[in-house]
Amino acid sequence: MKEIFLDENFDVDDVTSQITGIMDRWSIQLLDINGPNWVIYDYDMEVKYLFQFQVDFNDLEIRIKLEDLKLNVIHHIESLRDETTYRDNLTNSVFIK
């Protein structure tokens, strides 16, 4: 498993390219978006990559960037036309107490 840590200065286009590049190179089953942790699983459900966003989810600009990133990646997943899927729990897991 490879861990990638990102702070509030991440670039949406760069991270989109990183994630979609991984999906294009490897057989990926699932992108699990769970708050600050975005986990990429292969078809054996083994974790291949963990993108951890070390950001303030109360910052509106950060949340907009994360939503943009999420939509970019989901659009890519849907364009693959294979069994790759995603689970979106970006904001719910952060604000549930």
C-alpha positions in Angstrom: 0.0 0.0 0.0 1.2 3.5 -0.8 0.1 6.4 1.3 -0.1 9.9 -0.1 -0.7 12.8 2.3 -2.1 16.1 1.0 -2.5 19.4 2.8 -4.8 22.3 2.0 -2.6 23.5 -0.9 -3.3 20.5 -3.1 -4.0 21.1 -6.7 -7.3 19.6 -7.9 -6.0 18.9 -11.4 -2.7 17.3 -10.2 -4.5 15.0 -7.7 -7.2 14.1 -10.3 -4.3 13.1 -12.7 -2.7 11.0 -9.9 -5.9 9.1 -9.1 -7.1 8.6 -12.6 -3.5 7.5 -13.6 -3.6 4.8 -11.0 -7.0 3.6 -12.2 -5.7 3.5 -15.8 -2.5 1.5 -14.8 -4.0 -1.0 -12.4 -7.1 -3.1 -12.1 -9.0 -1.1 -9.6 -12.3 -2.3 -8.1 -13.3 0.5 -5.7 -12.5 4.0 -4.7 -13.8 4.5 -1.2 -14.2 8.2 -0.4 -14.6 8.4 3.4 -14.1 11.9 4.6 -10.4 12.7 4.5 -9.4 9.2 3.5 -9.7 8.2 -0.1 -8.8 4.5 -0.4 -8.2 2.6 -3.7 -8.8 -1.1 -3.6 -7.9 -3.7 -6.2 -10.2 -6.6 -7.2 -9.0 -8.7 -4.2 -10.2 -5.8 -2.0 -6.6 -5.1 -0.9 -5.7 -1.5 -0.3 -3.4 -0.2 -3.0 -3.4 3.5 -2.3 -4.5 5.8 0.5 -4.9 9.5 -0.3 -5.2 11.3 3.0 -6.3 14.9 3.0 -5.0 16.6 6.1 -7.3 19.6 5.7 -9.9 21.6 7.7 -13.2 20.3 6.5 -14.9 23.4 8.0 -13.1 25.6 5.4 -15.6 26.2 2.6 -12.8 26.6 -0.1 -11.3 23.3 0.9 -14.7 21.6 0.7 -15.3 23.0 -2.7 -11.9 21.8 -3.9 -12.6 18.3 -2.5 -16.0 18.3 -4.2 -14.4 19.3 -7.5 -11.9 16.5 -7.2 -14.5 14.0 -6.3 -16.6 14.9 -9.3 -13.6 14.7 -11.6 -12.7 11.2 -10.3 -16.3 10.0 -10.5 -16.6 11.2 -14.0 -13.4 9.2 -14.9 -14.7 6.1 -13.2 -18.0 6.3 -15.1 -16.1 6.7 -18.4 -14.1 3.5 -17.8 -17.1 1.3 -18.6 -15.8 -1.5 -16.5 -16.6 -2.8 -13.0 -14.7 0.0 -11.2 -17.0 1.7 -8.7 -16.9 4.2 -5.9 -18.5 4.8 -2.5 -19.1 8.5 -1.7 -19.1 9.5 1.9 -17.0 12.6 1.6 -18.9 14.9 4.0 -21.1 12.7 6.0 -18.3 10.9 7.9 -16.7 14.2 8.8 -19.7 15.9 10.3 -21.3 13.0 12.1 -20.5 13.2 15.8 
